[in-house]
């Protein structure tokens, strides 16, 4: 009587982890999807927010420092995330990429929404130096017209980036729950 043959798949390292779940294509074809297009828009408009806030001389460092932090970090993370798909690295890491996509875009949406509200609050509280009186001097931010205009544009683009992250979040939720 012979012993039963061992199952060769039990000793394989490939079977120790589940196969990666990726529904986005890898390589340049990721740019042909809605998710790839939104990630490119997040990078483009996020970089624009970063540049605009930095060029406004950051009149309220406590509020706009958070806006700068969020715009720089999300710019870098979105660029890295897109590079992972463009280089095909997502296929080499065994994880649920759909869940990572959802969690990343959720965190980015929450952070960018908060940053957009803070940027809007900074811009809304701004006045020109010649319009300050004794009753409003303690609660206003002094901005010249050029800085005010830059902050208005930064606020608009910050909400545009937030909308892009919201759309990416919706697409990621749909892929994750497939």
BAFIKE-495170 format. One line per field, with one value per residue: residue number from 0; x, y, z of N, C-alpha, C, O in turn. Coordinates in steps of 0.001 Angstrom, whole numbers, always signed. Layout:
<rs>
zapa (NUM;...)
n_c1 (X;...)
n_c2 (Y;...)
n_c3 (Z;...)
ca_c1 (X;...)
ca_c2 (Y;...)
ca_c3 (Z;...)
c_c1 (X;...)
c_c2 (Y;...)
c_c3 (Z;...)
o_c1 (X;...)
o_c2 (Y;...)
o_c3 (Z;...)
</rs>
This chain:
<rs>
zapa (0;1;2;3;4;5;6;7;8;9;10;11;12;13;14;15;16;17;18;19;20;21;22;23;24;25;26;27;28;29;30;31;32;33;34;35;36;37;38;39;40;41;42;43;44;45;46;47;48;49;50;51;52;53;54;55;56;57;58;59;60;61;62;63;64;65;66;67;68;69;70;71;72;73;74;75;76;77;78;79;80;81;82;83;84;85;86;87;88;89;90;91;92;93;94;95;96;97;98;99;100;101;102;103;104;105;106;107;108;109;110;111;112;113;114;115;116;117;118;119;120;121;122;123;124;125;126;127;128;129;130;131;132;133;134;135;136;137;138;139;140;141;142;143;144;145;146;147;148;149;150;151;152;153;154;155;156;157;158;159;160;161;162;163;164;165;166;167;168;169;170;171;172;173;174;175;176;177)
n_c1 (+834;+605;+1573;-604;-302;+1347;-209;+792;+252;+3;+2488;+3381;+4431;+2910;+323;-92;-1024;-3895;-4847;-4059;-6574;-7479;-9119;-8707;-7021;-3542;-530;-257;-2893;-4504;-4939;-6963;-9296;-12090;-11334;-8538;-8422;-9599;-7683;-5508;-6578;-6840;-4149;-3276;-5004;-4655;-1929;-2075;-3586;-1745;+330;-1041;-1856;+639;+1650;+162;+1302;+615;-1279;-2667;-1281;-1994;-4460;-4098;-1790;-2548;-3995;-1928;-371;-2156;-2585;+11;+748;-1335;-991;+1525;+942;-1122;+287;+2201;+454;-712;+1599;+2157;+200;+765;+3342;+2883;+3187;+1217;+355;+2294;+2223;+634;-2376;-5550;-6318;-8502;-9776;-7741;-7722;-10287;-10082;-7922;-8951;-11140;-9954;-8449;-10519;-11892;-9847;-9257;-11726;-12000;-9759;-10551;-12759;-11488;-9807;-11739;-12915;-10794;-10505;-13033;-13028;-11390;-10273;-9601;-6813;-7592;-10221;-10594;-11988;-12559;-14307;-14116;-11491;-10325;-11149;-10587;-8793;-6111;-5826;-4442;-5774;-4712;-3679;-6068;-7538;-6012;-6420;-9176;-9281;-7733;-9436;-11638;-10445;-9635;-12058;-12804;-10873;-11635;-14119;-13244;-11898;-14135;-15607;-13766;-13807;-16440;-16298;-14333;-15654;-17659;-16094;-14899;-17029;-17778)
n_c2 (-1156;+2201;+5462;+8361;+10840;+13921;+17141;+19376;+22077;+22981;+23504;+25652;+29009;+30844;+30255;+31078;+33633;+35501;+36051;+39172;+41688;+43475;+45776;+47859;+48660;+47976;+49800;+52071;+52021;+52549;+55229;+55575;+55148;+56244;+56544;+56813;+59195;+60960;+60808;+61996;+64580;+65232;+65407;+67489;+69754;+69757;+70350;+72903;+74206;+74031;+75679;+78133;+78734;+78906;+81105;+83160;+84232;+83141;+84311;+83599;+81540;+79370;+78346;+78199;+76763;+74131;+73719;+73910;+71697;+69526;+69804;+69427;+66862;+65212;+65663;+64457;+61821;+61069;+61195;+59172;+57010;+56881;+56283;+53725;+52195;+52844;+51785;+49150;+47978;+47291;+44779;+43169;+43262;+41594;+42283;+43710;+45815;+47276;+47861;+49404;+51529;+52606;+53337;+55145;+57219;+57986;+59045;+61099;+62654;+63513;+64972;+66931;+68188;+69382;+71083;+72730;+74039;+75475;+77114;+78597;+79889;+81479;+83163;+84364;+85897;+87970;+91337;+94489;+96622;+99344;+99228;+98539;+98848;+99816;+97926;+95623;+94877;+92815;+90371;+89899;+89152;+90690;+91433;+92315;+93287;+91647;+89398;+88565;+87875;+85729;+83948;+83517;+82158;+79938;+78818;+78095;+76191;+74373;+73323;+72170;+70138;+68671;+67785;+66151;+64161;+63165;+62045;+60075;+58597;+57601;+55974;+54184;+52982;+51619;+49787;+48378;+47111;+45185)
n_c3 (+0;-900;+180;+327;-2223;-1622;-1589;-3967;-4001;-1424;-286;-1687;-1961;-3307;-2784;-236;+105;-846;-4268;-5825;-5895;-8469;-10345;-11990;-15005;-15775;-16529;-19323;-20107;-17944;-17929;-19693;-18431;-16381;-13720;-13885;-15325;-13469;-11411;-12672;-12977;-10278;-9559;-11260;-10609;-7849;-7615;-8618;-6629;-4548;-5577;-5823;-3156;-1952;-3328;-2342;-143;+2295;+4429;+6766;+8705;+10402;+9457;+6624;+6532;+7002;+4658;+2789;+3626;+3162;+371;-684;+321;-677;-3402;-3814;-2953;-4740;-7139;-6691;-6394;-8946;-10403;-9464;-10733;-13413;-13762;-13327;-10853;-9072;-9663;-8650;-5918;-3429;-2503;-1614;-3883;-4601;-2183;-986;-2783;-2300;+474;+394;-1284;+241;+2596;+1402;+318;+2660;+3983;+2008;+1767;+4279;+4141;+2035;+3112;+5176;+3631;+2267;+4447;+5323;+3119;+3026;+5329;+4796;+4318;+2738;+3588;+3961;+4756;+7366;+10553;+13987;+15077;+13553;+13522;+15004;+13970;+11297;+8271;+6799;+3522;+441;-2772;-4828;-3420;-2267;-4548;-5488;-3379;-3660;-6115;-5392;-3498;-5100;-6861;-4953;-4059;-6476;-6726;-4499;-5397;-7504;-6019;-4676;-6785;-7586;-5264;-5299;-7608;-6722;-4587;-5948;-7434;-5333;-4064;-5905)
ca_c1 (+0;+1422;+1067;-1210;+614;+1090;-756;+1894;-122;+69;+3821;+3708;+4276;+1894;-990;-172;-1750;-4872;-4430;-4447;-7811;-7277;-10050;-8187;-5943;-2189;+171;-836;-4340;-5229;-5289;-8155;-10455;-12538;-10520;-7236;-8619;-9798;-6404;-4731;-7161;-6474;-2744;-3193;-5639;-4020;-692;-2470;-3940;-470;+1012;-1816;-1778;+2015;+1892;-615;+2118;+25;-1552;-3139;-518;-2656;-5460;-3569;-754;-3215;-4307;-659;-9;-3045;-2371;+1311;+725;-2232;-337;+2553;+316;-1818;+1323;+2726;-614;-797;+2827;+2019;-583;+1452;+4503;+2441;+3591;+50;+250;+3343;+1948;-575;-3292;-6816;-6096;-9785;-9960;-6756;-8224;-11415;-9609;-7117;-9784;-11960;-9105;-8129;-11731;-12152;-8815;-9392;-12942;-11644;-8852;-11331;-13562;-10568;-9385;-12886;-13073;-9718;-10816;-14254;-12758;-10369;-10653;-8479;-6338;-8280;-11593;-10584;-12403;-12296;-15168;-13764;-10038;-9887;-11645;-10394;-7490;-5806;-5308;-4570;-6645;-4030;-3685;-7457;-7905;-5324;-7117;-10465;-9015;-7297;-10636;-12410;-9769;-9643;-13336;-12769;-10105;-12495;-15097;-12540;-11711;-15451;-15911;-12888;-14313;-17613;-15843;-13628;-16674;-18305;-15152;-14647;-18212;-18134)
ca_c2 (+0;+3411;+6641;+9320;+11868;+15230;+18175;+20305;+23484;+23381;+23998;+26781;+30338;+31582;+29964;+31602;+34888;+35529;+36792;+40586;+42087;+44726;+45911;+48889;+48121;+48414;+50426;+53300;+51894;+53100;+56611;+55555;+54913;+57424;+56670;+57362;+60609;+61724;+60898;+63034;+65875;+65480;+65837;+68789;+70813;+69780;+71126;+74304;+74710;+74166;+76860;+79340;+79048;+79333;+82430;+84175;+84600;+82464;+85328;+82987;+80285;+78276;+77761;+77869;+75743;+72850;+73640;+73589;+70327;+68610;+69870;+68826;+65419;+64536;+65736;+63417;+60494;+60776;+60923;+57845;+56043;+56731;+55605;+52296;+51600;+53011;+50886;+47769;+47462;+46791;+43351;+42463;+43323;+40826;+42959;+44104;+47172;+47985;+48398;+50479;+52639;+53203;+53975;+56323;+58313;+58468;+59908;+62287;+63472;+64145;+65981;+68040;+68941;+70244;+72135;+73661;+74869;+76406;+78116;+79475;+80724;+82478;+84122;+85107;+86825;+88935;+92686;+95328;+97399;+100614;+98998;+98071;+99799;+99315;+96795;+94432;+94693;+91593;+89142;+89909;+88933;+91803;+90992;+93233;+92738;+90554;+88226;+88139;+87208;+84438;+83087;+83137;+81124;+78747;+78226;+77458;+74984;+73427;+72612;+71339;+68939;+67900;+67122;+65061;+63083;+62577;+61183;+58918;+57807;+56877;+54904;+53191;+52240;+50712;+48692;+47603;+46314;+44301)
ca_c3 (+0;-1000;+889;-606;-2741;-1011;-2458;-4238;-3821;-24;+37;-2553;-1372;-4040;-2226;+1121;+64;-1939;-5463;-5719;-6562;-9196;-11455;-12893;-15843;-15469;-17654;-19878;-20311;-16794;-18269;-20537;-17575;-15639;-12500;-14279;-15681;-12233;-10696;-13371;-12605;-8877;-9559;-11925;-9824;-6531;-7773;-8799;-5295;-3841;-6109;-5514;-1722;-1673;-3892;-1626;+1023;+3455;+5435;+8010;+8700;+11096;+8567;+5311;+6691;+6786;+3229;+2128;+3973;+2447;-1077;-1008;+603;-1619;-4707;-3846;-2855;-5997;-8136;-6385;-6672;-10399;-10854;-9141;-11809;-14692;-13807;-13157;-9545;-8351;-9962;-7917;-4487;-3152;-1586;-2225;-4382;-4629;-838;-817;-3594;-1574;+1707;+24;-1780;+1353;+3426;+616;+227;+3958;+4210;+1061;+2084;+5414;+3667;+1212;+4022;+5830;+2637;+2043;+5650;+5285;+2062;+3376;+6431;+4365;+3915;+2344;+4751;+4172;+5212;+8748;+11575;+15339;+15429;+12786;+13481;+15687;+13348;+9853;+7695;+5905;+2232;-678;-3811;-5537;-2545;-2138;-5802;-5504;-2424;-4239;-7118;-4653;-2903;-6171;-7301;-3847;-4125;-7688;-6371;-3598;-6258;-8198;-5048;-4420;-7929;-7469;-4137;-5793;-8501;-5916;-3841;-6896;-7730;-4118;-3762;-7025)
c_c1 (+892;+737;+440;-201;+298;+583;+346;+1522;-29;+1429;+4198;+3486;+3187;+503;-1155;-986;-2787;-4329;-4863;-5734;-7597;-8300;-9664;-7100;-4588;-1554;-555;-2354;-5144;-5663;-6537;-9418;-10866;-11681;-9154;-7335;-8820;-8505;-5517;-5260;-6847;-5040;-2633;-3763;-5074;-2705;-984;-2871;-2671;+233;+277;-1741;-380;+2272;+1086;+82;+1556;-255;-2041;-2481;-1229;-3666;-4852;-2385;-1339;-3566;-3045;-259;-840;-2757;-1042;+1270;-166;-1694;+687;+1950;-424;-821;+1907;+1709;-758;+424;+2784;+1243;+130;+2619;+4127;+2827;+2417;-124;+1241;+3119;+602;-1400;-4570;-6706;-7388;-10089;-8992;-7199;-9356;-10937;-8804;-8000;-10745;-11167;-8786;-9341;-11990;-11134;-8998;-10663;-12677;-10739;-9600;-12170;-12670;-10091;-10512;-13102;-12015;-10025;-12030;-14001;-11771;-10990;-9397;-8072;-7098;-9725;-11669;-11070;-12249;-13158;-14774;-12286;-9591;-10253;-11426;-8953;-7246;-5153;-5465;-5328;-5994;-4022;-5098;-7896;-7260;-6011;-8484;-10269;-8556;-8489;-11457;-11749;-9673;-10953;-13433;-12007;-10929;-13558;-14461;-12313;-13045;-15859;-15048;-13340;-15535;-17236;-15128;-14609;-17361;-17385;-14965;-15815;-18633;-18330)
c_c2 (+1235;+4564;+7602;+10392;+13207;+16224;+19203;+21759;+23928;+23952;+25232;+28108;+31136;+31361;+30527;+32893;+34829;+36346;+38244;+40856;+43455;+44759;+47042;+48262;+48690;+49004;+51677;+53219;+52375;+54543;+56706;+55282;+56222;+57636;+57259;+58836;+61462;+61858;+61955;+64429;+66239;+66004;+67247;+69911;+70895;+70539;+72604;+74938;+74966;+75451;+78146;+79718;+79530;+80745;+83528;+84639;+84073;+83453;+84770;+81613;+79111;+77582;+77312;+76919;+74356;+72661;+73276;+72137;+69329;+68631;+69228;+67319;+64683;+64595;+64611;+62016;+60119;+60470;+59532;+56769;+55807;+56000;+54108;+51584;+51712;+52040;+49423;+47159;+46891;+45292;+42533;+42444;+42639;+41514;+43282;+45573;+47968;+48589;+49553;+51725;+53362;+53957;+55243;+57490;+58833;+59440;+61206;+63219;+64215;+65256;+67183;+68845;+69886;+71388;+73164;+74590;+75887;+77490;+79095;+80405;+81819;+83565;+84975;+86142;+87924;+90275;+93427;+96205;+98684;+100444;+98485;+99187;+99138;+98112;+95519;+94103;+93374;+90314;+89083;+89576;+90056;+91246;+92112;+92531;+91562;+89275;+87674;+87368;+85830;+83466;+82649;+82012;+79827;+78043;+77486;+76156;+73940;+72639;+71757;+70047;+68061;+67144;+65963;+63877;+62410;+61643;+59924;+57994;+57000;+55735;+53799;+52356;+51230;+49530;+47793;+46664;+45411;+42891)
c_c3 (+0;-273;-111;-993;-2075;-2052;-2720;-3988;-2366;+345;-765;-1827;-2056;-3457;-813;+1185;-1039;-3109;-5322;-6483;-7175;-10324;-12396;-13758;-15431;-16722;-18122;-20068;-19100;-17077;-19139;-19742;-16897;-14393;-12813;-14639;-14433;-11430;-11356;-13043;-11159;-8790;-10138;-11053;-8404;-6557;-7945;-7463;-4488;-4276;-5711;-4039;-1377;-2204;-3196;-352;+2337;+4586;+6777;+8121;+9366;+10185;+7249;+5384;+6494;+5314;+2441;+2379;+3172;+954;-1470;-815;-392;-3050;-4833;-3795;-4138;-7116;-7931;-6728;-8178;-10943;-10566;-10245;-13157;-14847;-13642;-11823;-8756;-8560;-9140;-6410;-4240;-2078;-2332;-2646;-4463;-3260;-580;-1586;-2864;-336;+1392;-401;-708;+2223;+2683;+508;+1538;+4227;+3289;+1321;+3255;+5000;+2829;+2070;+4733;+4868;+2353;+3242;+5696;+4269;+2425;+4464;+6043;+3986;+3473;+3533;+5002;+4658;+6649;+9653;+12940;+15703;+14702;+12838;+14087;+14936;+11839;+9494;+6701;+4649;+1214;-1783;-4536;-4706;-2372;-3382;-5899;-4549;-2937;-5253;-6437;-4005;-3947;-6605;-6189;-3811;-5390;-7412;-5435;-4389;-7024;-7259;-4712;-5560;-7904;-6344;-4556;-6710;-7730;-5103;-4748;-7235;-6520;-3813;-4909;-6567)
o_c1 (+1827;-486;+874;+643;-866;+916;+800;+2406;+15;+1508;+5261;+2468;+2596;-387;-2248;-1572;-2574;-3467;-5923;-5953;-7543;-8333;-10232;-6339;-4508;-1995;-1363;-3020;-6351;-6652;-7103;-10503;-10094;-11343;-8666;-6454;-8277;-8254;-4849;-4476;-6614;-4756;-1963;-3083;-5018;-2398;-230;-2527;-2543;+681;+904;-1582;-226;+3029;+1317;-510;+1983;+448;-1847;-3059;-1073;-3719;-5065;-2018;-701;-3443;-3087;+145;-298;-2690;-974;+1708;+220;-1918;+714;+2396;-358;-1060;+2089;+2062;-907;+296;+3315;+1607;+100;+2860;+4976;+2797;+2623;-697;+1048;+3770;-429;-1148;-4641;-6973;-7369;-10602;-9385;-7066;-9379;-11343;-8979;-7821;-11125;-11648;-8846;-9196;-12276;-11506;-8907;-10675;-13080;-10916;-9305;-12279;-13058;-9984;-10271;-13435;-12308;-9825;-12047;-14690;-11367;-12079;-8277;-8902;-7240;-10389;-12730;-10626;-11834;-12765;-15069;-11868;-8542;-9705;-12053;-8036;-8094;-4069;-6505;-5509;-6668;-4322;-5296;-8550;-7896;-6168;-8907;-11010;-8947;-8544;-11920;-12417;-9636;-10953;-14086;-12448;-10919;-13860;-15078;-12509;-13079;-16399;-15541;-13265;-15649;-17793;-15290;-14416;-17614;-17850;-14880;-15603;-19756;-18633)
o_c2 (+1326;+4621;+7672;+10793;+13592;+16141;+19849;+22591;+25127;+24815;+25806;+28298;+32024;+32194;+30459;+33204;+34174;+37209;+38520;+40324;+44465;+43858;+47170;+47420;+49753;+48734;+52257;+54249;+52590;+55015;+57786;+55194;+57179;+58769;+58116;+59629;+62562;+62905;+62723;+65359;+67406;+66934;+68103;+70903;+71978;+71287;+73455;+76091;+75997;+76227;+79127;+80892;+80465;+81503;+84710;+85374;+84519;+83446;+85404;+80619;+77971;+76353;+76182;+76324;+73494;+71556;+72439;+71431;+68398;+67572;+68549;+66572;+63629;+63668;+63897;+61122;+58970;+59589;+58789;+55732;+54669;+55181;+53312;+50478;+50773;+51529;+48546;+45937;+46079;+44612;+41332;+41676;+43051;+41344;+43137;+46470;+49197;+49705;+50573;+52844;+54592;+55098;+56278;+58615;+60003;+60526;+62288;+64438;+65412;+66351;+68326;+70059;+71048;+72523;+74356;+75784;+77047;+78655;+80294;+81577;+82955;+84750;+86176;+87161;+88721;+90338;+93033;+96498;+99088;+101441;+98039;+100330;+97980;+97336;+94427;+93115;+92861;+89257;+88260;+89704;+90334;+90664;+92769;+91314;+90575;+88196;+86460;+86330;+84874;+82288;+81523;+81029;+78738;+76813;+76372;+75127;+72742;+71434;+70713;+68972;+66837;+65991;+64909;+62726;+61200;+60565;+58828;+56771;+55828;+54642;+52618;+51151;+50098;+48393;+46573;+45542;+44906;+42015)
o_c3 (+796;-138;-1260;-191;-1969;-3234;-1776;-3783;-2093;+1219;-527;-1161;-1440;-3625;-249;+2222;-2060;-2944;-4759;-7572;-6473;-11163;-13480;-13282;-14816;-17839;-17396;-20177;-19217;-16515;-19306;-20317;-16845;-14050;-12076;-14306;-14340;-10834;-10663;-12852;-10843;-8035;-9560;-10790;-7820;-5629;-7474;-7201;-3826;-3433;-5312;-3707;-591;-1597;-3447;+438;+3401;+5597;+7814;+7680;+8930;+10148;+6810;+4371;+5889;+4785;+1540;+1455;+2575;+330;-2494;-1690;-898;-3829;-5835;-4515;-4575;-7941;-8896;-7289;-8625;-11853;-11340;-10643;-13953;-15941;-13803;-11675;-7854;-7709;-8954;-5701;-4772;-885;-3553;-1846;-4401;-3177;-13;-1090;-2816;-116;+2036;+66;-744;+2548;+3267;+599;+1527;+4649;+3736;+1118;+3226;+5442;+2913;+1788;+4878;+5249;+2213;+3066;+6067;+4536;+2157;+4516;+6890;+3416;+3799;+4394;+6156;+4944;+7087;+9541;+13012;+16574;+15189;+12235;+13698;+15248;+11171;+10305;+5853;+4702;+1147;-1740;-4827;-5217;-2335;-3277;-6344;-4872;-2675;-5246;-6859;-3970;-3702;-6706;-6470;-3563;-5371;-7821;-5565;-4081;-7175;-7649;-4486;-5313;-8172;-6458;-4200;-6603;-8037;-4947;-4336;-7315;-6662;-3354;-4895;-7378)
</rs>
